[in-house]
Amino acid sequence: LTFPSIHFLTRFAPFQLFSSTFKTSCLSFVLFFFSLLPLLLFWLQVFFFLGGGVLTESIQKQAAPTDKPDTSKPGFGQLKPVCWTQWFDRDDPSGSGDWETLTNLRNENPGKICPKPTDIEVVTLSGNSVVQTGEVIYKMDTTTGFVCKKNDQPDKKCEDYKVRFRCSHPYCDDEACWTQWFDRDDPSGTGDWETLTNLRNENPGKICPKPANIEVVTLSGNSVIQTGEVIYKMDTTTGFVCKKNDQPDKKCEDYKVRFRCSHPYCDDGGIR
């Protein structure tokens, strides 16, 4: 069709009627849509509010297993426990000093010390720390062990030390525990004498032949250091002795002692 022909058709009455009806229908649809728009927005809000909550809850449920460890899996919580070995005292400071070296300790105690200890603890046989002794220490680490040289000390003497190392199983001193408390003497005479000889005679089978440690407190629970008293003996060979004549006020507290042993010398109520 040519342009004049199209122009003629647009002026034709049926076409004009159709065009007018179409315009009216479109306008009606637009008005109807806008009348429904508030209701549509309302339901959209309801949908997103409820649907979003359900969706969030679903996501949380799916994420929950990864947020918390699965304790039902084998091996959960079965971390390697770390603990201390038994105490070792291989040398006496009668020669050039006290040599508690790992090389010698391993040779003399095969299988008792782990290949790579994570820590070392050193005390005198009487229970004093290295700091308390004030001595110059040549070596104290998890590679060499412990060495105190007499020539490094002002008085040319070393205390007698014992050592232990921090390892993991099976090097732990699991069987070690404390005996019951003993209080055989009152400080009414020359002092307080809690000696192993007397304690064993009076309590047969209650103390092991070679205790690994000794603990001493007053009956009121104070440590020896807290009392400030001069102690004559406190070790795993003699036991404990406090002499009145060694004290400025000529008095000793009343002490009780216990020893670190292994089963069957443990006190069932004792602390490992």
Sine and cosine of phi, psi and omega as CSV:
sin_phi,cos_phi,sin_psi,cos_psi,sin_omega,cos_omega
0.00,0.00,0.58,-0.82,0.04,-1.00
-1.00,0.07,0.26,-0.97,-0.01,-1.00
-0.83,0.56,-0.69,0.73,0.05,-1.00
-0.87,0.49,-0.57,0.82,0.00,-1.00
-0.91,0.41,-0.67,0.74,0.02,-1.00
-0.90,0.43,-0.66,0.75,0.02,-1.00
-0.87,0.48,-0.59,0.81,0.01,-1.00
-0.92,0.39,-0.64,0.77,-0.03,-1.00
-0.91,0.40,-0.61,0.79,-0.01,-1.00
-0.91,0.42,-0.36,0.93,0.03,-1.00
-1.00,-0.03,-0.05,1.00,-0.01,-1.00
-0.95,0.31,0.67,-0.74,-0.17,-0.99
-0.86,0.50,-0.73,0.69,0.00,-1.00
-0.88,0.48,-0.59,0.81,-0.01,-1.00
-0.92,0.38,-0.66,0.75,0.03,-1.00
-0.90,0.45,-0.61,0.79,0.02,-1.00
-0.90,0.43,-0.68,0.74,0.01,-1.00
-0.90,0.44,-0.67,0.75,-0.02,-1.00
-0.90,0.44,-0.66,0.75,0.01,-1.00
-0.91,0.42,-0.67,0.74,0.01,-1.00
-0.90,0.43,-0.64,0.76,0.00,-1.00
-0.89,0.45,-0.67,0.74,0.02,-1.00
-0.89,0.46,-0.66,0.76,0.00,-1.00
-0.91,0.42,-0.66,0.75,0.00,-1.00
-0.90,0.44,-0.68,0.74,0.01,-1.00
-0.89,0.45,-0.69,0.73,0.00,-1.00
-0.89,0.45,-0.65,0.76,0.02,-1.00
-0.90,0.44,-0.66,0.75,0.00,-1.00
-0.89,0.45,-0.68,0.74,0.00,-1.00
-0.89,0.45,-0.70,0.71,0.01,-1.00
-0.89,0.45,-0.65,0.76,0.02,-1.00
-0.90,0.43,-0.66,0.75,-0.01,-1.00
-0.89,0.46,-0.72,0.70,-0.01,-1.00
-0.93,0.38,-0.47,0.88,0.06,-1.00
-0.94,0.35,-0.50,0.87,0.02,-1.00
-1.00,0.04,-0.19,0.98,-0.10,-0.99
-0.85,0.53,-0.71,0.70,0.04,-1.00
-0.86,0.51,-0.66,0.75,0.01,-1.00
-0.91,0.42,-0.63,0.77,0.02,-1.00
-0.90,0.44,-0.68,0.74,0.02,-1.00
-0.90,0.44,-0.62,0.79,0.02,-1.00
-0.87,0.49,-0.74,0.67,-0.03,-1.00
-0.94,0.34,-0.50,0.86,0.09,-1.00
-0.90,0.44,-0.66,0.75,0.04,-1.00
-0.89,0.45,-0.68,0.73,0.02,-1.00
-0.88,0.48,-0.69,0.72,-0.03,-1.00
-0.88,0.47,-0.74,0.67,-0.04,-1.00
-0.94,0.35,-0.53,0.85,0.02,-1.00
-0.92,0.38,-0.77,0.64,-0.02,-1.00
-0.96,0.28,-0.73,0.69,-0.02,-1.00
-0.89,0.45,-0.62,0.78,0.03,-1.00
-0.90,0.43,-0.63,0.78,0.03,-1.00
-0.90,0.43,-0.69,0.72,0.02,-1.00
-0.90,0.43,-0.66,0.75,0.00,-1.00
-0.90,0.43,-0.68,0.74,0.02,-1.00
-0.88,0.47,-0.70,0.72,0.01,-1.00
-0.88,0.47,-0.64,0.77,0.01,-1.00
-0.90,0.44,-0.67,0.74,0.02,-1.00
-0.90,0.43,-0.66,0.75,0.01,-1.00
-0.88,0.47,-0.66,0.75,0.01,-1.00
-0.90,0.43,-0.64,0.77,0.00,-1.00
-0.94,0.35,-0.51,0.86,-0.04,-1.00
-0.99,0.12,-0.33,0.94,-0.09,-1.00
-0.82,0.57,-0.71,0.70,-0.03,-1.00
-0.87,0.49,-0.46,0.89,0.01,-1.00
-1.00,0.06,-0.32,0.95,0.01,-1.00
-0.97,0.24,-0.49,0.87,-0.07,-1.00
-0.87,-0.49,0.60,-0.80,0.02,-1.00
-0.93,0.36,0.54,-0.84,0.02,-1.00
-1.00,0.09,0.99,-0.17,-0.06,-1.00
-0.96,0.29,-0.15,0.99,-0.01,-1.00
-0.99,0.12,-0.24,0.97,-0.03,-1.00
-0.95,0.31,0.62,-0.79,0.02,-1.00
-0.87,0.49,0.68,-0.73,0.05,-1.00
1.00,-0.04,-0.11,0.99,0.00,-1.00
-0.90,0.44,0.76,-0.65,0.04,-1.00
0.97,0.24,0.01,1.00,-0.03,-1.00
-1.00,-0.03,0.87,0.49,0.03,-1.00
-0.97,0.23,0.47,-0.88,0.01,-1.00
-0.93,0.37,0.87,-0.49,0.01,-1.00
-0.95,0.32,0.61,-0.79,0.03,-1.00
-0.95,-0.33,0.70,-0.72,-0.06,-1.00
-0.45,-0.89,-0.12,-0.99,-0.02,-1.00
-0.98,-0.22,0.53,-0.85,0.13,-0.99
-0.97,0.25,0.01,-1.00,0.15,-0.99
-0.93,0.37,0.20,-0.98,0.08,-1.00
-0.99,0.16,0.59,-0.81,0.05,-1.00
-0.84,-0.55,0.70,-0.71,0.08,-1.00
-0.64,-0.77,1.00,0.10,-0.13,-0.99
-1.00,0.01,-0.38,0.93,-0.14,-0.99
-0.79,-0.61,0.53,-0.85,0.14,-0.99
-0.95,-0.30,0.57,-0.83,-0.07,-1.00
-0.98,0.20,0.69,0.72,-0.03,-1.00
-1.00,0.00,-0.33,0.94,0.01,-1.00
-1.00,-0.10,-0.87,-0.49,-0.01,-1.00
-1.00,0.10,-0.12,0.99,0.00,-1.00
0.39,-0.92,-0.39,-0.92,0.02,-1.00
-0.92,-0.39,0.92,-0.40,-0.07,-1.00
-0.93,-0.38,0.98,-0.19,0.05,-1.00
-0.93,-0.37,0.90,0.43,-0.08,-1.00
-1.00,0.10,0.52,-0.85,-0.01,-1.00
-0.89,0.46,-0.58,0.82,0.01,-1.00
-0.87,0.50,-0.76,0.65,0.00,-1.00
-0.93,0.37,-0.64,0.76,-0.03,-1.00
-0.90,0.44,-0.65,0.76,0.02,-1.00
-0.93,0.38,-0.62,0.78,0.02,-1.00
-0.91,0.42,-0.61,0.79,-0.05,-1.00
-1.00,0.03,-0.29,0.96,-0.01,-1.00
-0.72,-0.69,0.92,0.38,-0.07,-1.00
-0.86,0.51,0.74,-0.67,0.05,-1.00
0.98,0.20,0.13,0.99,-0.06,-1.00
-0.99,-0.17,-0.25,0.97,-0.04,-1.00
-0.77,-0.63,0.74,-0.67,-0.05,-1.00
-0.92,0.39,0.35,-0.94,-0.04,-1.00
-0.89,0.46,-0.58,0.81,-0.05,-1.00
-0.73,-0.69,0.99,0.13,0.04,-1.00
-0.88,0.48,0.52,-0.85,0.01,-1.00
-0.99,-0.12,-0.20,0.98,0.00,-1.00
-0.32,-0.95,0.30,-0.95,0.04,-1.00
-0.72,-0.70,0.62,-0.78,0.08,-1.00
-0.82,-0.58,0.72,-0.69,-0.05,-1.00
-0.74,-0.67,0.78,-0.63,0.10,-1.00
-0.64,-0.77,0.30,-0.95,0.11,-0.99
-0.97,0.24,0.21,-0.98,0.03,-1.00
-0.89,0.45,-0.38,0.92,0.03,-1.00
-1.00,0.05,-0.05,1.00,0.09,-1.00
0.99,-0.15,0.04,1.00,0.01,-1.00
-0.98,0.17,0.59,-0.81,0.04,-1.00
-0.97,0.23,0.22,-0.98,0.03,-1.00
-0.88,0.48,-0.63,0.78,0.00,-1.00
-0.89,0.45,-0.65,0.76,-0.01,-1.00
-0.91,0.42,-0.54,0.84,-0.01,-1.00
-0.95,0.30,-0.51,0.86,-0.02,-1.00
0.97,0.25,0.17,0.99,-0.04,-1.00
-0.99,0.17,0.42,-0.91,0.05,-1.00
-0.99,0.11,0.87,-0.50,-0.07,-1.00
-0.98,-0.18,0.79,-0.61,-0.03,-1.00
-0.97,0.25,-0.71,0.70,0.02,-1.00
-0.59,-0.81,0.66,-0.75,0.13,-0.99
-0.36,-0.93,1.00,0.03,-0.02,-1.00
-0.45,-0.89,0.06,-1.00,-0.06,-1.00
-1.00,0.04,0.08,1.00,0.05,-1.00
-0.98,-0.21,-0.74,0.67,-0.02,-1.00
-1.00,-0.05,-0.65,0.76,-0.14,-0.99
0.94,-0.33,-0.75,-0.66,-0.06,-1.00
-0.73,-0.69,0.70,-0.72,0.06,-1.00
-0.62,-0.79,0.80,-0.60,0.15,-0.99
-0.88,-0.48,0.85,-0.52,-0.01,-1.00
-0.98,-0.20,0.73,-0.68,0.00,-1.00
-0.87,0.50,-0.65,0.76,-0.06,-1.00
-0.91,0.42,-0.29,0.96,0.03,-1.00
-0.99,0.11,-0.17,0.98,-0.09,-1.00
-0.99,-0.13,0.58,-0.82,0.04,-1.00
-0.86,0.52,-0.60,0.80,-0.01,-1.00
-0.99,-0.11,0.13,0.99,0.03,-1.00
0.85,0.52,0.56,0.83,0.02,-1.00
-0.71,-0.71,0.52,-0.86,0.12,-0.99
-0.86,-0.51,0.58,-0.82,0.14,-0.99
-0.93,0.37,0.25,-0.97,0.09,-1.00
-1.00,-0.05,0.90,-0.45,-0.11,-0.99
-0.95,-0.31,0.36,-0.93,0.17,-0.99
-0.77,-0.64,0.45,-0.90,-0.09,-1.00
-0.73,-0.68,0.40,-0.92,0.18,-0.98
-0.53,-0.85,0.28,-0.96,-0.13,-0.99
-0.78,-0.63,0.51,-0.86,0.01,-1.00
-1.00,0.00,0.88,-0.48,-0.06,-1.00
-0.71,-0.70,-0.24,-0.97,0.13,-0.99
-0.82,-0.57,0.16,-0.99,0.05,-1.00
-0.86,0.52,0.60,-0.80,0.23,0.97
-0.99,-0.16,0.46,0.89,-0.05,-1.00
-1.00,-0.07,0.07,1.00,-0.06,-1.00
-0.96,0.27,0.51,-0.86,0.07,-1.00
-1.00,0.04,0.91,0.40,-0.10,-0.99
-0.91,0.42,-0.56,0.83,-0.13,-0.99
-0.99,0.12,-0.08,1.00,-0.05,-1.00
-0.98,0.17,0.65,-0.76,0.03,-1.00
-0.39,-0.92,-0.06,-1.00,-0.04,-1.00
-0.97,-0.22,0.57,-0.82,0.13,-0.99
-0.96,0.28,0.00,-1.00,0.14,-0.99
-0.93,0.36,0.20,-0.98,0.08,-1.00
-0.99,0.16,0.60,-0.80,0.04,-1.00
-0.84,-0.54,0.68,-0.73,0.08,-1.00
-0.61,-0.80,1.00,0.09,-0.12,-0.99
-1.00,0.01,-0.36,0.93,-0.14,-0.99
-0.78,-0.62,0.53,-0.85,0.14,-0.99
-0.95,-0.31,0.55,-0.83,-0.07,-1.00
-0.98,0.18,0.69,0.72,-0.02,-1.00
-1.00,0.00,-0.34,0.94,0.00,-1.00
-1.00,-0.10,-0.89,-0.46,-0.01,-1.00
-1.00,0.09,-0.15,0.99,0.00,-1.00
0.39,-0.92,-0.40,-0.92,0.01,-1.00
-0.92,-0.40,0.91,-0.41,-0.08,-1.00
-0.92,-0.39,0.98,-0.17,0.05,-1.00
-0.94,-0.35,0.90,0.44,-0.08,-1.00
-0.99,0.11,0.53,-0.85,-0.01,-1.00
-0.89,0.45,-0.58,0.82,0.01,-1.00
-0.87,0.50,-0.78,0.63,0.00,-1.00
-0.92,0.39,-0.65,0.76,-0.02,-1.00
-0.90,0.45,-0.64,0.77,0.02,-1.00
-0.93,0.36,-0.62,0.78,0.03,-1.00
-0.90,0.43,-0.62,0.79,-0.06,-1.00
-1.00,0.04,-0.28,0.96,-0.01,-1.00
-0.71,-0.70,0.92,0.38,-0.07,-1.00
-0.86,0.51,0.73,-0.68,0.04,-1.00
0.98,0.22,0.14,0.99,-0.06,-1.00
-0.99,-0.17,-0.26,0.96,-0.04,-1.00
-0.78,-0.62,0.74,-0.67,-0.04,-1.00
-0.92,0.39,0.36,-0.93,-0.03,-1.00
-0.88,0.47,-0.59,0.81,-0.04,-1.00
-0.74,-0.67,0.99,0.11,0.02,-1.00
-0.87,0.49,0.55,-0.83,0.01,-1.00
-1.00,0.03,-0.33,0.94,-0.03,-1.00
-0.31,-0.95,0.26,-0.96,0.06,-1.00
-0.74,-0.67,0.62,-0.78,0.07,-1.00
-0.81,-0.59,0.73,-0.69,-0.06,-1.00
-0.74,-0.67,0.77,-0.64,0.10,-0.99
-0.63,-0.78,0.30,-0.95,0.10,-1.00
-0.97,0.26,0.21,-0.98,0.02,-1.00
-0.89,0.45,-0.38,0.92,0.03,-1.00
-1.00,0.05,-0.07,1.00,0.09,-1.00
0.99,-0.16,0.06,1.00,0.02,-1.00
-0.98,0.17,0.58,-0.81,0.04,-1.00
-0.97,0.23,0.21,-0.98,0.02,-1.00
-0.87,0.48,-0.65,0.76,0.00,-1.00
-0.89,0.45,-0.63,0.78,-0.01,-1.00
-0.91,0.42,-0.53,0.85,0.00,-1.00
-0.95,0.30,-0.50,0.87,-0.02,-1.00
0.97,0.25,0.16,0.99,-0.04,-1.00
-0.99,0.17,0.43,-0.90,0.06,-1.00
-0.99,0.11,0.86,-0.50,-0.07,-1.00
-0.98,-0.19,0.79,-0.62,-0.02,-1.00
-0.97,0.24,-0.71,0.70,0.02,-1.00
-0.59,-0.81,0.66,-0.75,0.13,-0.99
-0.36,-0.93,1.00,0.04,-0.01,-1.00
-0.46,-0.89,0.06,-1.00,-0.07,-1.00
-1.00,0.05,0.08,1.00,0.05,-1.00
-0.98,-0.22,-0.73,0.68,-0.03,-1.00
-1.00,-0.06,-0.65,0.76,-0.14,-0.99
0.94,-0.34,-0.75,-0.66,-0.06,-1.00
-0.72,-0.70,0.70,-0.72,0.06,-1.00
-0.62,-0.78,0.80,-0.60,0.16,-0.99
-0.87,-0.50,0.85,-0.53,-0.02,-1.00
-0.98,-0.20,0.72,-0.69,0.00,-1.00
-0.88,0.48,-0.65,0.76,-0.06,-1.00
-0.90,0.43,-0.30,0.95,0.02,-1.00
-0.99,0.12,-0.17,0.99,-0.09,-1.00
-0.99,-0.13,0.58,-0.82,0.04,-1.00
-0.86,0.52,-0.60,0.80,-0.01,-1.00
-0.99,-0.12,0.12,0.99,0.03,-1.00
0.86,0.51,0.54,0.84,0.02,-1.00
-0.72,-0.70,0.52,-0.85,0.12,-0.99
-0.87,-0.50,0.58,-0.82,0.14,-0.99
-0.93,0.37,0.25,-0.97,0.08,-1.00
-1.00,-0.05,0.89,-0.45,-0.11,-0.99
-0.95,-0.30,0.38,-0.93,0.19,-0.98
-0.78,-0.62,0.45,-0.89,-0.08,-1.00
-0.74,-0.67,0.39,-0.92,0.18,-0.98
-0.53,-0.85,0.30,-0.95,-0.13,-0.99
-0.79,-0.62,0.52,-0.85,0.02,-1.00
-1.00,-0.01,0.89,-0.46,-0.06,-1.00
-0.75,-0.66,-0.30,-0.95,0.10,-1.00
-0.80,-0.59,0.17,-0.98,0.07,-1.00
-0.85,0.53,0.61,-0.79,0.18,0.98
-0.99,-0.15,0.46,0.89,-0.04,-1.00
-1.00,-0.02,0.05,1.00,-0.07,-1.00
-0.96,0.28,0.59,-0.81,0.18,-0.98
-0.99,0.10,0.84,-0.54,-0.08,-1.00
-0.84,0.54,-0.46,0.89,0.02,-1.00
-0.99,-0.11,0.10,1.00,-0.05,-1.00
-0.98,0.20,0.20,-0.98,-0.01,-1.00
-0.97,-0.22,0.77,-0.64,0.02,-1.00
-0.95,0.32,0.00,0.00,0.00,0.00
